[in-house]
Amino acid sequence: MMLEQDLDQEGYLRSKSNPFQDLPHDTKATVFQKGFLKRKAHADIDGKRTPWGKRSWKTFYAMLKGMVLYLQKDDYVKDCQSSEEVVSVHHSLAERALNYTKRPHVFRLQTADWRVFLFEAASTEQMNSWIGRINLVSALYSSPPFPAAVGSQRKFCRPILPASQSNLVLDKQLQSHAAMLQSFQQDLSALQQEASESRKTKARELEEMRQREEYLQYEKSRYEVYLKVLEAWQMLQTSDSSVGDRLNVFDEGLWRGEMDEEEDEADAGMKRSHSSPSLELETPPQPVVKVRRNISERRTYRKIVVPRRNKEI
């Protein structure tokens, strides 16, 4: 899983979509996943919709190396700095794009600065592998967030998410994610209670509450995924196998979990039959069938109108 030393020096890569962000380029980082993907830009920084001319699908050779996702036009190139695009996956979340039905095997990646990308894999198995390994890297290496900015205006601001790699061990990282999840759950319940008690609110306050609730819901789901993948990865640390073998077992566990969830949803959607004859089954009402008659079969009732000239007769 370790690539050869491509470059003698470690530097920083400048993201094209976010020119103010420098991404660490570690030549000794582990390659977690690689392969061809089709990418579509869905939203820019802060969730703003990508312009129409920049939403087309493009094929890249993707390589998840450390905390950076390298997107190259061709196969693997030794010089990673020549990549067409680099995306940092710290504090990001990958999930299935359930709302996108135009293409199969599409997953959604939302980054720390709330950019959204759609990626199409070759199969469902590869899609689940990319989702699991991106979330695993994000959960392993994402540092605890800084507190939100404080100002004179009472405007909601998201906290700053550091791009540096976390120095915590696996157990401490799990405890940090669990504490963050509990904090977001408390904040979300307090916000929902405040929204139910407040009767007269201004439009600006409603918009602020909507943004805060959207942020808290997303962070809550993100840390739930982080805890799930870290607990699965912690169970594999006891084995003496290589990183590649553990990643394969990790993919199989996630794939089995996805299949079990789909089977549970299918079983829940099916209607259970009553096996006991003593139960009185509710028979559905008979449907009313409407027959359309021809014009000749319809009865017409005409009002007899006496002409005005014949009223005196």
VMD Tcl script that draws the C-alpha trace (Angstrom):
set ca {
  {0.00 0.00 0.00}
  {3.04 2.30 0.12}
  {4.17 3.97 -3.06}
  {7.80 4.51 -3.90}
  {9.39 7.80 -3.07}
  {8.17 9.93 -5.91}
  {9.57 13.22 -4.69}
  {12.47 13.87 -2.39}
  {10.90 16.90 -0.80}
  {7.56 17.43 0.86}
  {5.66 20.57 0.02}
  {2.20 22.02 -0.21}
  {-0.31 21.82 -3.02}
  {-2.55 24.72 -3.91}
  {-6.18 23.80 -4.51}
  {-7.56 25.24 -7.75}
  {-11.15 25.46 -6.50}
  {-10.03 27.09 -3.23}
  {-6.86 29.13 -3.90}
  {-6.59 30.22 -0.23}
  {-6.12 26.64 0.97}
  {-2.72 24.92 0.97}
  {-2.89 21.12 1.14}
  {-0.08 19.15 2.75}
  {1.73 16.90 0.27}
  {3.16 13.91 2.13}
  {5.18 11.59 -0.09}
  {5.20 8.85 2.57}
  {1.44 8.79 3.06}
  {-0.53 5.58 2.62}
  {-2.59 5.07 -0.52}
  {-6.04 4.00 0.65}
  {-7.79 3.73 -2.72}
  {-7.20 4.39 -6.41}
  {-9.07 3.91 -9.66}
  {-11.05 5.68 -12.36}
  {-13.94 7.90 -11.33}
  {-16.25 10.30 -13.12}
  {-16.65 13.59 -11.28}
  {-19.22 16.35 -11.41}
  {-19.01 19.62 -9.44}
  {-22.36 20.23 -7.78}
  {-21.72 23.09 -5.31}
  {-18.87 25.54 -4.70}
  {-17.59 26.97 -1.41}
  {-20.31 27.56 1.25}
  {-22.76 25.43 -0.72}
  {-23.29 27.90 -3.58}
  {-24.57 26.23 -6.71}
  {-21.91 25.61 -9.34}
  {-22.45 27.59 -12.58}
  {-24.11 25.72 -15.40}
  {-21.03 25.58 -17.64}
  {-18.90 23.88 -14.95}
  {-21.20 20.99 -14.02}
  {-20.22 18.54 -16.75}
  {-18.98 15.03 -15.96}
  {-15.22 14.45 -16.35}
  {-13.25 11.22 -16.07}
  {-10.24 11.19 -13.74}
  {-7.83 8.68 -12.33}
  {-8.43 9.23 -8.60}
  {-5.95 8.36 -5.86}
  {-6.73 8.78 -2.16}
  {-3.30 9.27 -0.62}
  {-3.30 10.38 2.98}
  {-5.74 13.24 3.47}
  {-5.67 14.33 -0.18}
  {-7.70 13.02 -3.12}
  {-5.63 13.46 -6.29}
  {-7.53 13.67 -9.58}
  {-5.38 13.03 -12.67}
  {-6.40 12.90 -16.30}
  {-4.43 9.74 -17.08}
  {-3.12 6.79 -15.11}
  {-0.89 7.13 -12.08}
  {1.85 9.71 -12.55}
  {4.85 9.83 -10.25}
  {4.64 13.58 -9.86}
  {1.47 14.07 -7.82}
  {1.89 17.85 -8.05}
  {0.95 17.63 -11.72}
  {-2.58 16.52 -10.81}
  {-5.44 18.26 -12.51}
  {-7.26 18.78 -9.20}
  {-6.60 18.04 -5.54}
  {-9.33 17.78 -2.90}
  {-8.67 17.63 0.82}
  {-10.93 15.15 2.61}
  {-10.43 16.42 6.17}
  {-13.78 16.83 7.98}
  {-15.57 15.59 4.86}
  {-18.42 13.13 4.47}
  {-19.04 10.67 1.64}
  {-22.44 9.04 1.21}
  {-24.65 7.56 -1.47}
  {-26.34 10.14 -3.70}
  {-29.87 8.86 -3.21}
  {-31.45 11.95 -4.76}
  {-29.44 11.63 -8.00}
  {-31.08 9.03 -10.23}
  {-29.69 9.90 -13.66}
  {-26.62 7.65 -13.30}
  {-25.95 4.47 -11.31}
  {-23.27 3.98 -8.61}
  {-23.03 7.68 -7.74}
  {-21.83 8.89 -4.34}
  {-21.73 12.37 -2.88}
  {-18.71 14.02 -1.25}
  {-19.10 17.16 0.88}
  {-15.86 18.81 1.98}
  {-15.05 20.94 5.02}
  {-15.76 24.19 3.14}
  {-19.16 22.76 2.05}
  {-18.23 22.04 -1.54}
  {-20.18 19.14 -3.02}
  {-18.91 16.72 -5.66}
  {-20.65 13.79 -7.32}
  {-18.54 10.76 -8.24}
  {-19.62 7.81 -10.38}
  {-17.90 4.46 -9.81}
  {-17.86 1.41 -12.07}
  {-19.92 -0.78 -9.74}
  {-21.81 -0.71 -6.47}
  {-18.99 -2.53 -4.71}
  {-16.44 0.06 -5.78}
  {-18.80 2.86 -4.79}
  {-19.15 1.45 -1.26}
  {-15.38 0.97 -1.08}
  {-14.73 4.61 -1.98}
  {-17.36 5.81 0.51}
  {-15.99 3.71 3.36}
  {-12.33 4.56 2.80}
  {-12.91 8.31 2.38}
  {-14.89 8.37 5.63}
  {-12.20 6.28 7.31}
  {-9.46 8.74 6.32}
  {-11.60 11.67 7.44}
  {-12.34 10.04 10.79}
  {-8.71 9.03 11.39}
  {-6.95 12.28 10.51}
  {-9.44 15.13 11.10}
  {-8.34 17.40 13.94}
  {-10.81 18.76 16.52}
  {-12.46 21.95 15.23}
  {-11.62 25.41 16.48}
  {-14.36 27.42 18.25}
  {-16.59 29.61 16.12}
  {-15.70 33.22 15.46}
  {-17.07 35.82 17.89}
  {-18.25 39.22 16.70}
  {-20.57 42.07 17.54}
  {-23.19 40.85 15.06}
  {-25.45 38.03 16.15}
  {-24.94 36.11 12.93}
  {-24.41 32.38 12.71}
  {-20.89 31.39 11.65}
  {-19.59 27.87 11.21}
  {-16.47 27.02 13.25}
  {-13.09 26.85 11.55}
  {-12.03 23.32 10.63}
  {-8.23 22.84 10.64}
  {-6.68 21.12 7.64}
  {-3.72 19.78 9.63}
  {-3.53 16.10 10.49}
  {-4.61 15.02 13.95}
  {-1.92 13.77 16.33}
  {-4.31 11.79 18.53}
  {-4.13 8.03 18.80}
  {-7.10 5.91 17.79}
  {-8.65 5.68 21.27}
  {-8.33 9.42 21.89}
  {-9.72 10.15 18.43}
  {-12.76 8.01 19.22}
  {-13.31 9.85 22.49}
  {-12.99 13.21 20.74}
  {-15.56 12.27 18.08}
  {-17.95 10.90 20.73}
  {-17.70 14.16 22.71}
  {-18.36 16.21 19.57}
  {-21.37 14.06 18.71}
  {-22.85 14.51 22.18}
  {-22.29 18.27 21.97}
  {-24.06 18.53 18.60}
  {-26.97 16.42 19.83}
  {-27.47 18.73 22.82}
  {-27.23 21.86 20.68}
  {-29.72 20.44 18.19}
  {-32.27 19.52 20.86}
  {-31.91 22.96 22.48}
  {-32.42 24.67 19.12}
  {-35.51 22.61 18.33}
  {-36.97 23.37 21.75}
  {-36.29 27.06 21.27}
  {-37.97 26.99 17.86}
  {-41.09 25.30 19.28}
  {-41.41 27.80 22.15}
  {-40.86 30.96 20.10}
  {-44.10 32.12 18.52}
  {-43.38 35.49 16.95}
  {-40.04 35.55 15.14}
  {-38.74 37.73 12.37}
  {-37.80 36.45 8.95}
  {-34.10 37.01 9.61}
  {-34.25 35.01 12.85}
  {-36.08 32.18 11.08}
  {-33.36 32.06 8.42}
  {-30.66 32.00 11.10}
  {-32.40 29.14 12.89}
  {-32.76 27.23 9.62}
  {-29.03 27.58 8.87}
  {-28.07 26.50 12.38}
  {-30.36 23.48 12.26}
  {-29.02 22.45 8.84}
  {-25.46 22.73 10.13}
  {-26.17 20.79 13.35}
  {-28.01 18.02 11.49}
  {-25.11 17.60 9.07}
  {-22.46 17.59 11.80}
  {-24.47 15.10 13.85}
  {-24.73 12.68 10.90}
  {-21.04 13.19 10.06}
  {-19.80 12.28 13.52}
  {-22.16 9.30 13.67}
  {-20.49 7.96 10.52}
  {-17.04 8.72 11.97}
  {-17.76 6.71 15.11}
  {-19.13 3.81 13.07}
  {-16.10 3.50 10.78}
  {-13.57 4.04 13.58}
  {-15.13 1.32 15.72}
  {-14.99 -1.05 12.74}
  {-11.35 -0.11 12.07}
  {-10.42 -0.51 15.75}
  {-11.62 -4.11 15.71}
  {-9.17 -4.84 12.86}
  {-6.14 -3.42 14.67}
  {-5.64 -6.61 16.69}
  {-4.72 -8.63 13.59}
  {-1.14 -8.77 12.30}
  {-2.16 -8.47 8.64}
  {-1.06 -5.66 6.35}
  {-2.92 -2.42 5.77}
  {-4.19 -3.62 2.41}
  {-5.66 -6.81 3.88}
  {-7.32 -4.89 6.70}
  {-8.82 -2.46 4.19}
  {-10.25 -5.37 2.21}
  {-11.81 -6.83 5.35}
  {-13.08 -3.36 6.22}
  {-14.75 -3.11 2.79}
  {-16.35 -6.54 3.18}
  {-17.79 -5.55 6.55}
  {-19.25 -2.33 5.17}
  {-20.60 -4.15 2.11}
  {-22.26 -6.75 4.33}
  {-23.72 -4.01 6.50}
  {-25.13 -2.20 3.46}
  {-26.75 -5.41 2.21}
  {-28.28 -6.12 5.62}
  {-29.72 -2.60 5.82}
  {-31.25 -2.90 2.34}
  {-32.79 -6.28 3.26}
  {-34.23 -4.84 6.49}
  {-35.76 -1.93 4.58}
  {-37.26 -4.34 2.04}
  {-38.69 -6.54 4.80}
  {-40.13 -3.53 6.58}
  {-41.85 -2.41 3.40}
  {-43.56 -5.77 2.85}
  {-46.97 -6.37 4.45}
  {-47.03 -9.22 6.96}
  {-49.71 -11.91 6.42}
  {-51.93 -13.21 9.25}
  {-51.42 -16.95 9.75}
  {-54.05 -17.45 12.48}
  {-57.56 -18.19 11.15}
  {-59.19 -16.79 14.28}
  {-58.14 -13.26 13.45}
  {-60.78 -11.20 11.75}
  {-59.17 -9.73 8.72}
  {-60.39 -6.36 7.63}
  {-61.63 -6.67 4.09}
  {-60.95 -3.64 1.99}
  {-64.00 -1.86 0.57}
  {-65.03 -2.82 -2.90}
  {-63.92 -0.32 -5.48}
  {-66.66 1.71 -7.13}
  {-66.69 1.10 -10.86}
  {-68.10 3.95 -12.88}
  {-69.63 3.05 -16.24}
  {-69.63 5.72 -18.87}
  {-72.90 5.78 -20.80}
  {-73.37 6.78 -24.36}
  {-75.13 9.98 -25.23}
  {-78.14 8.05 -26.58}
  {-78.64 6.29 -23.22}
  {-78.67 9.46 -21.17}
  {-82.01 11.00 -20.24}
  {-82.43 14.64 -20.84}
  {-84.96 16.74 -19.01}
  {-86.04 19.84 -20.85}
  {-88.04 22.61 -19.32}
  {-91.20 23.45 -21.20}
  {-91.07 27.06 -22.17}
  {-94.35 28.68 -23.14}
  {-93.91 31.28 -25.90}
  {-94.73 34.81 -24.88}
  {-97.27 35.27 -27.64}
  {-99.29 32.28 -26.40}
  {-99.59 33.46 -22.77}
  {-103.06 35.01 -23.41}
  {-104.50 31.81 -24.88}
}
mol new
graphics top color blue
foreach p $ca { graphics top sphere $p radius 0.5 }
foreach p [lrange $ca 0 end-1] q [lrange $ca 1 end] { graphics top cylinder $p $q radius 0.2 }
display resetview
